[in-house]
Amino acid sequence: MATTIDDKKERTYVLVAVAEQLEGEERRQCLRQALVAAIAIANEEDRAHALAAVAGQLEGEERRQCLRQALAAATAAPSSGGYHRHRSLVAH
């Protein structure tokens, strides 16, 4: 099960991939777990990417909130990736 994956970044991406294949309440639960895992990622840049991936599967206000969190993490991240870091967030 994806929830047994210790690496929060990997867990987020696995849960997002699984959620893409689900519908209804199962999909919502899977995305909630992905969001919890993404928020728990310590590295700001990794957290920003993971949150953007989750946001891509959400709708409405949930999506906007998740994107705001991704933007906050991206702007808090040290400027090592510059253009490429912000460009990859836009791609999600």
VEXKOLBA-437747 format. One record per atom (N, C-alpha, C, CB): residue number from 1; residue in three letters; atom name; x, y, z. Coordinates in nm, 4 decimals, padded with zeros to 6 digits, always signed. Glycine has a CB too. Example, Ala and Ser with C-alpha at 12.3 -4.5 7.8 and 13.67 -1.06 7.14 Angstrom:
# VEXKOLBA-437747
+-----+-----+------+----------+----------+----------+
!   n ! res ! atom !        u !        v !        w !
+-----+-----+------+----------+----------+----------+
!   1 ! Ala !    N ! +01.3190 ! -00.5690 ! +00.7800 !
!   1 ! Ala !   CA ! +01.2300 ! -00.4500 ! +00.7800 !
!   1 ! Ala !    C ! +01.3200 ! -00.3300 ! +00.7800 !
!   1 ! Ala !   CB ! +01.1308 ! -00.4473 ! +00.9046 !
!   2 ! Ser !    N ! +01.2850 ! -00.2250 ! +00.7080 !
!   2 ! Ser !   CA ! +01.3670 ! -00.1060 ! +00.7140 !
!   2 ! Ser !    C ! +01.2900 ! +00.0030 ! +00.7870 !
!   2 ! Ser !   CB ! +01.4084 ! -00.0598 ! +00.5725 !
+-----+-----+------+----------+----------+----------+
This chain:
# VEXKOLBA-437747
+-----+-----+------+----------+----------+----------+
!   n ! res ! atom !        u !        v !        w !
+-----+-----+------+----------+----------+----------+
!   1 ! Met !    N ! +00.0837 ! -00.1184 ! +00.0000 !
!   1 ! Met !   CA ! +00.0000 ! +00.0000 ! +00.0000 !
!   1 ! Met !    C ! +00.0880 ! +00.1245 ! +00.0000 !
!   1 ! Met !   CB ! -00.0951 ! -00.0001 ! +00.1214 !
!   2 ! Ala !    N ! +00.0442 ! +00.2279 ! -00.0698 !
!   2 ! Ala !   CA ! +00.1230 ! +00.3501 ! -00.0848 !
!   2 ! Ala !    C ! +00.1509 ! +00.4186 ! +00.0484 !
!   2 ! Ala !   CB ! +00.0519 ! +00.4460 ! -00.1770 !
!   3 ! Thr !    N ! +00.0637 ! +00.4019 ! +00.1450 !
!   3 ! Thr !   CA ! +00.0826 ! +00.4691 ! +00.2735 !
!   3 ! Thr !    C ! +00.1969 ! +00.4093 ! +00.3538 !
!   3 ! Thr !   CB ! -00.0446 ! +00.4629 ! +00.3545 !
!   4 ! Thr !    N ! +00.2501 ! +00.2952 ! +00.3123 !
!   4 ! Thr !   CA ! +00.3643 ! +00.2365 ! +00.3819 !
!   4 ! Thr !    C ! +00.4973 ! +00.2863 ! +00.3252 !
!   4 ! Thr !   CB ! +00.3582 ! +00.0844 ! +00.3735 !
!   5 ! Ile !    N ! +00.4935 ! +00.3671 ! +00.2220 !
!   5 ! Ile !   CA ! +00.6152 ! +00.4236 ! +00.1641 !
!   5 ! Ile !    C ! +00.6651 ! +00.5327 ! +00.2584 !
!   5 ! Ile !   CB ! +00.5896 ! +00.4802 ! +00.0194 !
!   6 ! Asp !    N ! +00.7872 ! +00.5167 ! +00.3084 !
!   6 ! Asp !   CA ! +00.8407 ! +00.6115 ! +00.4064 !
!   6 ! Asp !    C ! +00.8753 ! +00.7472 ! +00.3464 !
!   6 ! Asp !   CB ! +00.9630 ! +00.5536 ! +00.4714 !
!   7 ! Asp !    N ! +00.9294 ! +00.7482 ! +00.2271 !
!   7 ! Asp !   CA ! +00.9695 ! +00.8735 ! +00.1627 !
!   7 ! Asp !    C ! +00.8444 ! +00.9518 ! +00.1234 !
!   7 ! Asp !   CB ! +01.0592 ! +00.8463 ! +00.0378 !
!   8 ! Lys !    N ! +00.8247 ! +01.0663 ! +00.1871 !
!   8 ! Lys !   CA ! +00.7017 ! +01.1436 ! +00.1660 !
!   8 ! Lys !    C ! +00.6867 ! +01.1921 ! +00.0224 !
!   8 ! Lys !   CB ! +00.6985 ! +01.2625 ! +00.2596 !
!   9 ! Lys !    N ! +00.7975 ! +01.2284 ! -00.0391 !
!   9 ! Lys !   CA ! +00.7934 ! +01.2737 ! -00.1781 !
!   9 ! Lys !    C ! +00.7469 ! +01.1600 ! -00.2695 !
!   9 ! Lys !   CB ! +00.9324 ! +01.3254 ! -00.2225 !
!  10 ! Glu !    N ! +00.8080 ! +01.0438 ! -00.2535 !
!  10 ! Glu !   CA ! +00.7708 ! +00.9282 ! -00.3350 !
!  10 ! Glu !    C ! +00.6259 ! +00.8887 ! -00.3085 !
!  10 ! Glu !   CB ! +00.8647 ! +00.8092 ! -00.3066 !
!  11 ! Arg !    N ! +00.5872 ! +00.8901 ! -00.1802 !
!  11 ! Arg !   CA ! +00.4492 ! +00.8557 ! -00.1437 !
!  11 ! Arg !    C ! +00.3499 ! +00.9494 ! -00.2125 !
!  11 ! Arg !   CB ! +00.4306 ! +00.8619 ! +00.0096 !
!  12 ! Thr !    N ! +00.3809 ! +01.0787 ! -00.2133 !
!  12 ! Thr !   CA ! +00.2918 ! +01.1755 ! -00.2779 !
!  12 ! Thr !    C ! +00.2698 ! +01.1403 ! -00.4239 !
!  12 ! Thr !   CB ! +00.3487 ! +01.3170 ! -00.2664 !
!  13 ! Tyr !    N ! +00.3788 ! +01.1175 ! -00.4963 !
!  13 ! Tyr !   CA ! +00.3667 ! +01.0899 ! -00.6394 !
!  13 ! Tyr !    C ! +00.2965 ! +00.9578 ! -00.6681 !
!  13 ! Tyr !   CB ! +00.5033 ! +01.0892 ! -00.7031 !
!  14 ! Val !    N ! +00.3188 ! +00.8576 ! -00.5839 !
!  14 ! Val !   CA ! +00.2489 ! +00.7292 ! -00.6015 !
!  14 ! Val !    C ! +00.0995 ! +00.7486 ! -00.5775 !
!  14 ! Val !   CB ! +00.3060 ! +00.6208 ! -00.5047 !
!  15 ! Leu !    N ! +00.0650 ! +00.8207 ! -00.4717 !
!  15 ! Leu !   CA ! -00.0765 ! +00.8439 ! -00.4420 !
!  15 ! Leu !    C ! -00.1448 ! +00.9253 ! -00.5511 !
!  15 ! Leu !   CB ! -00.0910 ! +00.9149 ! -00.3082 !
!  16 ! Val !    N ! -00.0760 ! +01.0241 ! -00.6071 !
!  16 ! Val !   CA ! -00.1327 ! +01.1018 ! -00.7180 !
!  16 ! Val !    C ! -00.1571 ! +01.0106 ! -00.8382 !
!  16 ! Val !   CB ! -00.0382 ! +01.2192 ! -00.7573 !
!  17 ! Ala !    N ! -00.0617 ! +00.9235 ! -00.8680 !
!  17 ! Ala !   CA ! -00.0772 ! +00.8308 ! -00.9808 !
!  17 ! Ala !    C ! -00.1942 ! +00.7355 ! -00.9584 !
!  17 ! Ala !   CB ! +00.0520 ! +00.7507 ! -01.0025 !
!  18 ! Val !    N ! -00.2092 ! +00.6866 ! -00.8364 !
!  18 ! Val !   CA ! -00.3211 ! +00.5967 ! -00.8040 !
!  18 ! Val !    C ! -00.4526 ! +00.6733 ! -00.8138 !
!  18 ! Val !   CB ! -00.3042 ! +00.5354 ! -00.6616 !
!  19 ! Ala !    N ! -00.4564 ! +00.7953 ! -00.7610 !
!  19 ! Ala !   CA ! -00.5794 ! +00.8754 ! -00.7631 !
!  19 ! Ala !    C ! -00.6292 ! +00.8991 ! -00.9052 !
!  19 ! Ala !   CB ! -00.5563 ! +01.0093 ! -00.6937 !
!  20 ! Glu !    N ! -00.5368 ! +00.9111 ! -00.9995 !
!  20 ! Glu !   CA ! -00.5760 ! +00.9322 ! -01.1392 !
!  20 ! Glu !    C ! -00.6599 ! +00.8162 ! -01.1921 !
!  20 ! Glu !   CB ! -00.4520 ! +00.9506 ! -01.2268 !
!  21 ! Gln !    N ! -00.6467 ! +00.6995 ! -01.1312 !
!  21 ! Gln !   CA ! -00.7176 ! +00.5805 ! -01.1765 !
!  21 ! Gln !    C ! -00.8462 ! +00.5543 ! -01.0985 !
!  21 ! Gln !   CB ! -00.6274 ! +00.4610 ! -01.1660 !
!  22 ! Leu !    N ! -00.8712 ! +00.6340 ! -00.9967 !
!  22 ! Leu !   CA ! -00.9874 ! +00.6129 ! -00.9098 !
!  22 ! Leu !    C ! -01.0969 ! +00.7147 ! -00.9387 !
!  22 ! Leu !   CB ! -00.9462 ! +00.6210 ! -00.7623 !
!  23 ! Glu !    N ! -01.2122 ! +00.6911 ! -00.8794 !
!  23 ! Glu !   CA ! -01.3250 ! +00.7839 ! -00.8903 !
!  23 ! Glu !    C ! -01.3887 ! +00.8037 ! -00.7536 !
!  23 ! Glu !   CB ! -01.4298 ! +00.7319 ! -00.9919 !
!  24 ! Gly !    N ! -01.4671 ! +00.9060 ! -00.7428 !
!  24 ! Gly !   CA ! -01.5495 ! +00.9297 ! -00.6250 !
!  24 ! Gly !    C ! -01.4723 ! +00.9432 ! -00.4951 !
!  24 ! Gly !   CB ! -01.6467 ! +00.8206 ! -00.6111 !
!  25 ! Glu !    N ! -01.5292 ! +00.8822 ! -00.3909 !
!  25 ! Glu !   CA ! -01.4728 ! +00.8953 ! -00.2562 !
!  25 ! Glu !    C ! -01.3334 ! +00.8349 ! -00.2460 !
!  25 ! Glu !   CB ! -01.5643 ! +00.8295 ! -00.1546 !
!  26 ! Glu !    N ! -01.3089 ! +00.7252 ! -00.3160 !
!  26 ! Glu !   CA ! -01.1744 ! +00.6652 ! -00.3136 !
!  26 ! Glu !    C ! -01.0707 ! +00.7627 ! -00.3682 !
!  26 ! Glu !   CB ! -01.1719 ! +00.5343 ! -00.3953 !
!  27 ! Arg !    N ! -01.1052 ! +00.8311 ! -00.4745 !
!  27 ! Arg !   CA ! -01.0149 ! +00.9311 ! -00.5335 !
!  27 ! Arg !    C ! -00.9892 ! +01.0447 ! -00.4340 !
!  27 ! Arg !   CB ! -01.0745 ! +00.9876 ! -00.6656 !
!  28 ! Arg !    N ! -01.0947 ! +01.0949 ! -00.3732 !
!  28 ! Arg !   CA ! -01.0812 ! +01.2050 ! -00.2767 !
!  28 ! Arg !    C ! -00.9930 ! +01.1643 ! -00.1584 !
!  28 ! Arg !   CB ! -01.2199 ! +01.2491 ! -00.2261 !
!  29 ! Gln !    N ! -01.0143 ! +01.0433 ! -00.1061 !
!  29 ! Gln !   CA ! -00.9325 ! +00.9955 ! +00.0061 !
!  29 ! Gln !    C ! -00.7854 ! +00.9828 ! -00.0343 !
!  29 ! Gln !   CB ! -00.9851 ! +00.8599 ! +00.0567 !
!  30 ! Cys !    N ! -00.7619 ! +00.9313 ! -00.1507 !
!  30 ! Cys !   CA ! -00.6257 ! +00.9140 ! -00.1997 !
!  30 ! Cys !    C ! -00.5568 ! +01.0505 ! -00.2159 !
!  30 ! Cys !   CB ! -00.6261 ! +00.8371 ! -00.3341 !
!  31 ! Leu !    N ! -00.6296 ! +01.1470 ! -00.2700 !
!  31 ! Leu !   CA ! -00.5721 ! +01.2809 ! -00.2863 !
!  31 ! Leu !    C ! -00.5500 ! +01.3497 ! -00.1516 !
!  31 ! Leu !   CB ! -00.6632 ! +01.3669 ! -00.3743 !
!  32 ! Arg !    N ! -00.6370 ! +01.3235 ! -00.0543 !
!  32 ! Arg !   CA ! -00.6151 ! +01.3788 ! +00.0800 !
!  32 ! Arg !    C ! -00.4859 ! +01.3246 ! +00.1392 !
!  32 ! Arg !   CB ! -00.7340 ! +01.3461 ! +00.1728 !
!  33 ! Gln !    N ! -00.4637 ! +01.1944 ! +00.1224 !
!  33 ! Gln !   CA ! -00.3404 ! +01.1329 ! +00.1720 !
!  33 ! Gln !    C ! -00.2191 ! +01.1898 ! +00.0987 !
!  33 ! Gln !   CB ! -00.3457 ! +00.9794 ! +00.1555 !
!  34 ! Ala !    N ! -00.2326 ! +01.2119 ! -00.0315 !
!  34 ! Ala !   CA ! -00.1226 ! +01.2703 ! -00.1094 !
!  34 ! Ala !    C ! -00.0926 ! +01.4112 ! -00.0613 !
!  34 ! Ala !   CB ! -00.1567 ! +01.2719 ! -00.2600 !
!  35 ! Leu !    N ! -00.1957 ! +01.4875 ! -00.0309 !
!  35 ! Leu !   CA ! -00.1769 ! +01.6238 ! +00.0178 !
!  35 ! Leu !    C ! -00.1068 ! +01.6252 ! +00.1534 !
!  35 ! Leu !   CB ! -00.3114 ! +01.6956 ! +00.0276 !
!  36 ! Val !    N ! -00.1485 ! +01.5365 ! +00.2426 !
!  36 ! Val !   CA ! -00.0839 ! +01.5267 ! +00.3742 !
!  36 ! Val !    C ! +00.0639 ! +01.4924 ! +00.3579 !
!  36 ! Val !   CB ! -00.1543 ! +01.4203 ! +00.4622 !
!  37 ! Ala !    N ! +00.0938 ! +01.3976 ! +00.2705 !
!  37 ! Ala !   CA ! +00.2333 ! +01.3589 ! +00.2471 !
!  37 ! Ala !    C ! +00.3124 ! +01.4753 ! +00.1868 !
!  37 ! Ala !   CB ! +00.2403 ! +01.2357 ! +00.1540 !
!  38 ! Ala !    N ! +00.2533 ! +01.5451 ! +00.0917 !
!  38 ! Ala !   CA ! +00.3226 ! +01.6569 ! +00.0260 !
!  38 ! Ala !    C ! +00.3534 ! +01.7688 ! +00.1254 !
!  38 ! Ala !   CB ! +00.2377 ! +01.7118 ! -00.0902 !
!  39 ! Ile !    N ! +00.2588 ! +01.8015 ! +00.2096 !
!  39 ! Ile !   CA ! +00.2788 ! +01.9081 ! +00.3082 !
!  39 ! Ile !    C ! +00.3901 ! +01.8717 ! +00.4058 !
!  39 ! Ile !   CB ! +00.1484 ! +01.9357 ! +00.3849 !
!  40 ! Ala !    N ! +00.4081 ! +01.7435 ! +00.4314 !
!  40 ! Ala !   CA ! +00.5089 ! +01.6982 ! +00.5283 !
!  40 ! Ala !    C ! +00.6507 ! +01.6930 ! +00.4713 !
!  40 ! Ala !   CB ! +00.4715 ! +01.5617 ! +00.5799 !
!  41 ! Ile !    N ! +00.6672 ! +01.7192 ! +00.3423 !
!  41 ! Ile !   CA ! +00.8007 ! +01.7167 ! +00.2816 !
!  41 ! Ile !    C ! +00.8807 ! +01.8351 ! +00.3341 !
!  41 ! Ile !   CB ! +00.7922 ! +01.7203 ! +00.1255 !
!  42 ! Ala !    N ! +00.9977 ! +01.8084 ! +00.3892 !
!  42 ! Ala !   CA ! +01.0779 ! +01.9131 ! +00.4525 !
!  42 ! Ala !    C ! +01.1413 ! +02.0089 ! +00.3516 !
!  42 ! Ala !   CB ! +01.1860 ! +01.8502 ! +00.5368 !
!  43 ! Asn !    N ! +01.1913 ! +01.9578 ! +00.2415 !
!  43 ! Asn !   CA ! +01.2583 ! +02.0405 ! +00.1410 !
!  43 ! Asn !    C ! +01.1545 ! +02.1240 ! +00.0658 !
!  43 ! Asn !   CB ! +01.3397 ! +01.9523 ! +00.0420 !
!  44 ! Glu !    N ! +01.1712 ! +02.2556 ! +00.0687 !
!  44 ! Glu !   CA ! +01.0713 ! +02.3459 ! +00.0100 !
!  44 ! Glu !    C ! +01.0515 ! +02.3222 ! -00.1393 !
!  44 ! Glu !   CB ! +01.1120 ! +02.4901 ! +00.0331 !
!  45 ! Glu !    N ! +01.1605 ! +02.3028 ! -00.2116 !
!  45 ! Glu !   CA ! +01.1489 ! +02.2824 ! -00.3565 !
!  45 ! Glu !    C ! +01.0753 ! +02.1525 ! -00.3877 !
!  45 ! Glu !   CB ! +01.2881 ! +02.2809 ! -00.4219 !
!  46 ! Asp !    N ! +01.1108 ! +02.0457 ! -00.3178 !
!  46 ! Asp !   CA ! +01.0419 ! +01.9173 ! -00.3365 !
!  46 ! Asp !    C ! +00.8950 ! +01.9292 ! -00.2966 !
!  46 ! Asp !   CB ! +01.1108 ! +01.8059 ! -00.2540 !
!  47 ! Arg !    N ! +00.8694 ! +02.0018 ! -00.1863 !
!  47 ! Arg !   CA ! +00.7310 ! +02.0211 ! -00.1409 !
!  47 ! Arg !    C ! +00.6511 ! +02.0984 ! -00.2455 !
!  47 ! Arg !   CB ! +00.7278 ! +02.0959 ! -00.0051 !
!  48 ! Ala !    N ! +00.7113 ! +02.2014 ! -00.3045 !
!  48 ! Ala !   CA ! +00.6430 ! +02.2814 ! -00.4069 !
!  48 ! Ala !    C ! +00.6043 ! +02.1948 ! -00.5265 !
!  48 ! Ala !   CB ! +00.7325 ! +02.3982 ! -00.4528 !
!  49 ! His !    N ! +00.6963 ! +02.1120 ! -00.5725 !
!  49 ! His !   CA ! +00.6680 ! +02.0236 ! -00.6864 !
!  49 ! His !    C ! +00.5580 ! +01.9234 ! -00.6521 !
!  49 ! His !   CB ! +00.7956 ! +01.9489 ! -00.7295 !
!  50 ! Ala !    N ! +00.5670 ! +01.8636 ! -00.5346 !
!  50 ! Ala !   CA ! +00.4685 ! +01.7642 ! -00.4932 !
!  50 ! Ala !    C ! +00.3298 ! +01.8271 ! -00.4789 !
!  50 ! Ala !   CB ! +00.5111 ! +01.6989 ! -00.3609 !
!  51 ! Leu !    N ! +00.3241 ! +01.9456 ! -00.4196 !
!  51 ! Leu !   CA ! +00.1951 ! +02.0143 ! -00.4053 !
!  51 ! Leu !    C ! +00.1370 ! +02.0508 ! -00.5413 !
!  51 ! Leu !   CB ! +00.2107 ! +02.1407 ! -00.3195 !
!  52 ! Ala !    N ! +00.2213 ! +02.0904 ! -00.6342 !
!  52 ! Ala !   CA ! +00.1740 ! +02.1218 ! -00.7690 !
!  52 ! Ala !    C ! +00.1171 ! +01.9965 ! -00.8359 !
!  52 ! Ala !   CB ! +00.2885 ! +02.1812 ! -00.8544 !
!  53 ! Ala !    N ! +00.1799 ! +01.8812 ! -00.8119 !
!  53 ! Ala !   CA ! +00.1293 ! +01.7555 ! -00.8683 !
!  53 ! Ala !    C ! -00.0075 ! +01.7216 ! -00.8102 !
!  53 ! Ala !   CB ! +00.2282 ! +01.6404 ! -00.8414 !
!  54 ! Val !    N ! -00.0227 ! +01.7400 ! -00.6802 !
!  54 ! Val !   CA ! -00.1518 ! +01.7133 ! -00.6165 !
!  54 ! Val !    C ! -00.2564 ! +01.8118 ! -00.6687 !
!  54 ! Val !   CB ! -00.1402 ! +01.7230 ! -00.4617 !
!  55 ! Ala !    N ! -00.2197 ! +01.9383 ! -00.6770 !
!  55 ! Ala !   CA ! -00.3135 ! +02.0413 ! -00.7230 !
!  55 ! Ala !    C ! -00.3675 ! +02.0100 ! -00.8620 !
!  55 ! Ala !   CB ! -00.2457 ! +02.1782 ! -00.7235 !
!  56 ! Gly !    N ! -00.2848 ! +01.9489 ! -00.9446 !
!  56 ! Gly !   CA ! -00.3280 ! +01.9136 ! -01.0790 !
!  56 ! Gly !    C ! -00.4433 ! +01.8155 ! -01.0824 !
!  56 ! Gly !   CB ! -00.2140 ! +01.8572 ! -01.1546 !
!  57 ! Gln !    N ! -00.4686 ! +01.7482 ! -00.9718 !
!  57 ! Gln !   CA ! -00.5774 ! +01.6509 ! -00.9633 !
!  57 ! Gln !    C ! -00.6987 ! +01.7043 ! -00.8866 !
!  57 ! Gln !   CB ! -00.5274 ! +01.5241 ! -00.8973 !
!  58 ! Leu !    N ! -00.6845 ! +01.8223 ! -00.8300 !
!  58 ! Leu !   CA ! -00.7926 ! +01.8813 ! -00.7510 !
!  58 ! Leu !    C ! -00.8736 ! +01.9784 ! -00.8352 !
!  58 ! Leu !   CB ! -00.7365 ! +01.9526 ! -00.6273 !
!  59 ! Glu !    N ! -00.9839 ! +02.0236 ! -00.7805 !
!  59 ! Glu !   CA ! -01.0696 ! +02.1201 ! -00.8488 !
!  59 ! Glu !    C ! -01.1081 ! +02.2329 ! -00.7534 !
!  59 ! Glu !   CB ! -01.1961 ! +02.0509 ! -00.9045 !
!  60 ! Gly !    N ! -01.1506 ! +02.3415 ! -00.8100 !
!  60 ! Gly !   CA ! -01.2080 ! +02.4513 ! -00.7346 !
!  60 ! Gly !    C ! -01.1176 ! +02.5082 ! -00.6270 !
!  60 ! Gly !   CB ! -01.3334 ! +02.4073 ! -00.6732 !
!  61 ! Glu !    N ! -01.1787 ! +02.5342 ! -00.5110 !
!  61 ! Glu !   CA ! -01.1073 ! +02.5974 ! -00.4004 !
!  61 ! Glu !    C ! -00.9946 ! +02.5098 ! -00.3466 !
!  61 ! Glu !   CB ! -01.2039 ! +02.6304 ! -00.2889 !
!  62 ! Glu !    N ! -01.0141 ! +02.3791 ! -00.3451 !
!  62 ! Glu !   CA ! -00.9066 ! +02.2891 ! -00.2997 !
!  62 ! Glu !    C ! -00.7832 ! +02.3067 ! -00.3874 !
!  62 ! Glu !   CB ! -00.9537 ! +02.1407 ! -00.3023 !
!  63 ! Arg !    N ! -00.8041 ! +02.3172 ! -00.5170 !
!  63 ! Arg !   CA ! -00.6927 ! +02.3358 ! -00.6107 !
!  63 ! Arg !    C ! -00.6230 ! +02.4694 ! -00.5852 !
!  63 ! Arg !   CB ! -00.7429 ! +02.3288 ! -00.7570 !
!  64 ! Arg !    N ! -00.7009 ! +02.5754 ! -00.5689 !
!  64 ! Arg !   CA ! -00.6426 ! +02.7085 ! -00.5443 !
!  64 ! Arg !    C ! -00.5608 ! +02.7096 ! -00.4149 !
!  64 ! Arg !   CB ! -00.7539 ! +02.8157 ! -00.5373 !
!  65 ! Gln !    N ! -00.6134 ! +02.6482 ! -00.3093 !
!  65 ! Gln !   CA ! -00.5408 ! +02.6438 ! -00.1822 !
!  65 ! Gln !    C ! -00.4105 ! +02.5656 ! -00.1957 !
!  65 ! Gln !   CB ! -00.6282 ! +02.5814 ! -00.0729 !
!  66 ! Cys !    N ! -00.4170 ! +02.4548 ! -00.2654 !
!  66 ! Cys !   CA ! -00.2984 ! +02.3722 ! -00.2841 !
!  66 ! Cys !    C ! -00.1935 ! +02.4473 ! -00.3667 !
!  66 ! Cys !   CB ! -00.3357 ! +02.2390 ! -00.3523 !
!  67 ! Leu !    N ! -00.2367 ! +02.5177 ! -00.4694 !
!  67 ! Leu !   CA ! -00.1437 ! +02.5965 ! -00.5514 !
!  67 ! Leu !    C ! -00.0824 ! +02.7111 ! -00.4713 !
!  67 ! Leu !   CB ! -00.2154 ! +02.6519 ! -00.6754 !
!  68 ! Arg !    N ! -00.1602 ! +02.7707 ! -00.3817 !
!  68 ! Arg !   CA ! -00.1042 ! +02.8761 ! -00.2951 !
!  68 ! Arg !    C ! +00.0051 ! +02.8189 ! -00.2058 !
!  68 ! Arg !   CB ! -00.2153 ! +02.9410 ! -00.2085 !
!  69 ! Gln !    N ! -00.0178 ! +02.6993 ! -00.1536 !
!  69 ! Gln !   CA ! +00.0839 ! +02.6343 ! -00.0703 !
!  69 ! Gln !    C ! +00.2078 ! +02.6015 ! -00.1533 !
!  69 ! Gln !   CB ! +00.0273 ! +02.5059 ! -00.0056 !
!  70 ! Ala !    N ! +00.1873 ! +02.5568 ! -00.2765 !
!  70 ! Ala !   CA ! +00.3000 ! +02.5260 ! -00.3650 !
!  70 ! Ala !    C ! +00.3803 ! +02.6524 ! -00.3943 !
!  70 ! Ala !   CB ! +00.2502 ! +02.4624 ! -00.4969 !
!  71 ! Leu !    N ! +00.3109 ! +02.7612 ! -00.4197 !
!  71 ! Leu !   CA ! +00.3788 ! +02.8878 ! -00.4464 !
!  71 ! Leu !    C ! +00.4561 ! +02.9351 ! -00.3237 !
!  71 ! Leu !   CB ! +00.2778 ! +02.9948 ! -00.4896 !
!  72 ! Ala !    N ! +00.3973 ! +02.9226 ! -00.2070 !
!  72 ! Ala !   CA ! +00.4659 ! +02.9620 ! -00.0838 !
!  72 ! Ala !    C ! +00.5922 ! +02.8794 ! -00.0637 !
!  72 ! Ala !   CB ! +00.3728 ! +02.9464 ! +00.0373 !
!  73 ! Ala !    N ! +00.5844 ! +02.7498 ! -00.0892 !
!  73 ! Ala !   CA ! +00.7021 ! +02.6637 ! -00.0755 !
!  73 ! Ala !    C ! +00.8070 ! +02.6991 ! -00.1796 !
!  73 ! Ala !   CB ! +00.6628 ! +02.5159 ! -00.0884 !
!  74 ! Ala !    N ! +00.7629 ! +02.7282 ! -00.3017 !
!  74 ! Ala !   CA ! +00.8568 ! +02.7615 ! -00.4090 !
!  74 ! Ala !    C ! +00.9300 ! +02.8922 ! -00.3803 !
!  74 ! Ala !   CB ! +00.7834 ! +02.7713 ! -00.5427 !
!  75 ! Thr !    N ! +00.8594 ! +02.9887 ! -00.3260 !
!  75 ! Thr !   CA ! +00.9241 ! +03.1170 ! -00.2982 !
!  75 ! Thr !    C ! +01.0110 ! +03.1105 ! -00.1732 !
!  75 ! Thr !   CB ! +00.8193 ! +03.2264 ! -00.2826 !
!  76 ! Ala !    N ! +00.9859 ! +03.0125 ! -00.0863 !
!  76 ! Ala !   CA ! +01.0682 ! +02.9947 ! +00.0331 !
!  76 ! Ala !    C ! +01.1938 ! +02.9131 ! +00.0042 !
!  76 ! Ala !   CB ! +00.9873 ! +02.9275 ! +00.1427 !
!  77 ! Ala !    N ! +01.1922 ! +02.8386 ! -00.1066 !
!  77 ! Ala !   CA ! +01.3055 ! +02.7517 ! -00.1403 !
!  77 ! Ala !    C ! +01.4271 ! +02.8356 ! -00.1776 !
!  77 ! Ala !   CB ! +01.2686 ! +02.6562 ! -00.2562 !
!  78 ! Pro !    N ! +01.5467 ! +02.7889 ! -00.1398 !
!  78 ! Pro !   CA ! +01.6691 ! +02.8586 ! -00.1816 !
!  78 ! Pro !    C ! +01.6737 ! +02.8681 ! -00.3339 !
!  78 ! Pro !   CB ! +01.7956 ! +02.7857 ! -00.1277 !
!  79 ! Ser !    N ! +01.7275 ! +02.9727 ! -00.3844 !
!  79 ! Ser !   CA ! +01.7276 ! +02.9985 ! -00.5284 !
!  79 ! Ser !    C ! +01.8387 ! +02.9231 ! -00.5994 !
!  79 ! Ser !   CB ! +01.7414 ! +03.1470 ! -00.5551 !
!  80 ! Ser !    N ! +01.8250 ! +02.7905 ! -00.6065 !
!  80 ! Ser !   CA ! +01.9248 ! +02.7118 ! -00.6788 !
!  80 ! Ser !    C ! +01.8768 ! +02.6794 ! -00.8189 !
!  80 ! Ser !   CB ! +01.9569 ! +02.5830 ! -00.6034 !
!  81 ! Gly !    N ! +01.7443 ! +02.6623 ! -00.8349 !
!  81 ! Gly !   CA ! +01.6920 ! +02.6244 ! -00.9647 !
!  81 ! Gly !    C ! +01.6405 ! +02.7412 ! -01.0449 !
!  81 ! Gly !   CB ! +01.5841 ! +02.5254 ! -00.9481 !
!  82 ! Gly !    N ! +01.6170 ! +02.8531 ! -00.9785 !
!  82 ! Gly !   CA ! +01.5723 ! +02.9738 ! -01.0462 !
!  82 ! Gly !    C ! +01.4611 ! +02.9502 ! -01.1456 !
!  82 ! Gly !   CB ! +01.6864 ! +03.0372 ! -01.1154 !
!  83 ! Tyr !    N ! +01.4894 ! +02.9852 ! -01.2689 !
!  83 ! Tyr !   CA ! +01.3918 ! +02.9784 ! -01.3770 !
!  83 ! Tyr !    C ! +01.3326 ! +02.8387 ! -01.3906 !
!  83 ! Tyr !   CB ! +01.4557 ! +03.0205 ! -01.5083 !
!  84 ! His !    N ! +01.4151 ! +02.7364 ! -01.3873 !
!  84 ! His !   CA ! +01.3669 ! +02.6010 ! -01.4095 !
!  84 ! His !    C ! +01.2717 ! +02.5557 ! -01.2990 !
!  84 ! His !   CB ! +01.4841 ! +02.5053 ! -01.4195 !
!  85 ! Arg !    N ! +01.2974 ! +02.5964 ! -01.1750 !
!  85 ! Arg !   CA ! +01.2102 ! +02.5585 ! -01.0636 !
!  85 ! Arg !    C ! +01.0714 ! +02.6164 ! -01.0843 !
!  85 ! Arg !   CB ! +01.2687 ! +02.6063 ! -00.9291 !
!  86 ! His !    N ! +01.0638 ! +02.7442 ! -01.1159 !
!  86 ! His !   CA ! +00.9345 ! +02.8090 ! -01.1331 !
!  86 ! His !    C ! +00.8662 ! +02.7618 ! -01.2600 !
!  86 ! His !   CB ! +00.9506 ! +02.9602 ! -01.1357 !
!  87 ! Arg !    N ! +00.9424 ! +02.7340 ! -01.3635 !
!  87 ! Arg !   CA ! +00.8877 ! +02.6850 ! -01.4900 !
!  87 ! Arg !    C ! +00.8213 ! +02.5488 ! -01.4686 !
!  87 ! Arg !   CB ! +00.9991 ! +02.6750 ! -01.5977 !
!  88 ! Ser !    N ! +00.8833 ! +02.4629 ! -01.3899 !
!  88 ! Ser !   CA ! +00.8258 ! +02.3301 ! -01.3692 !
!  88 ! Ser !    C ! +00.6966 ! +02.3379 ! -01.2893 !
!  88 ! Ser !   CB ! +00.9257 ! +02.2393 ! -01.2980 !
!  89 ! Leu !    N ! +00.6831 ! +02.4348 ! -01.2016 !
!  89 ! Leu !   CA ! +00.5575 ! +02.4507 ! -01.1287 !
!  89 ! Leu !    C ! +00.4454 ! +02.4924 ! -01.2232 !
!  89 ! Leu !   CB ! +00.5732 ! +02.5539 ! -01.0161 !
!  90 ! Val !    N ! +00.4773 ! +02.5786 ! -01.3190 !
!  90 ! Val !   CA ! +00.3776 ! +02.6231 ! -01.4153 !
!  90 ! Val !    C ! +00.3305 ! +02.5060 ! -01.5013 !
!  90 ! Val !   CB ! +00.4345 ! +02.7353 ! -01.5038 !
!  91 ! Ala !    N ! +00.4193 ! +02.4120 ! -01.5302 !
!  91 ! Ala !   CA ! +00.3850 ! +02.2974 ! -01.6130 !
!  91 ! Ala !    C ! +00.2808 ! +02.2086 ! -01.5472 !
!  91 ! Ala !   CB ! +00.5087 ! +02.2170 ! -01.6439 !
!  92 ! His !    N ! +00.2745 ! +02.2090 ! -01.4142 !
!  92 ! His !   CA ! +00.1771 ! +02.1251 ! -01.3446 !
!  92 ! His !    C ! +00.0446 ! +02.1942 ! -01.3502 !
!  92 ! His !   CB ! +00.2187 ! +02.0969 ! -01.1981 !
+-----+-----+------+----------+----------+----------+
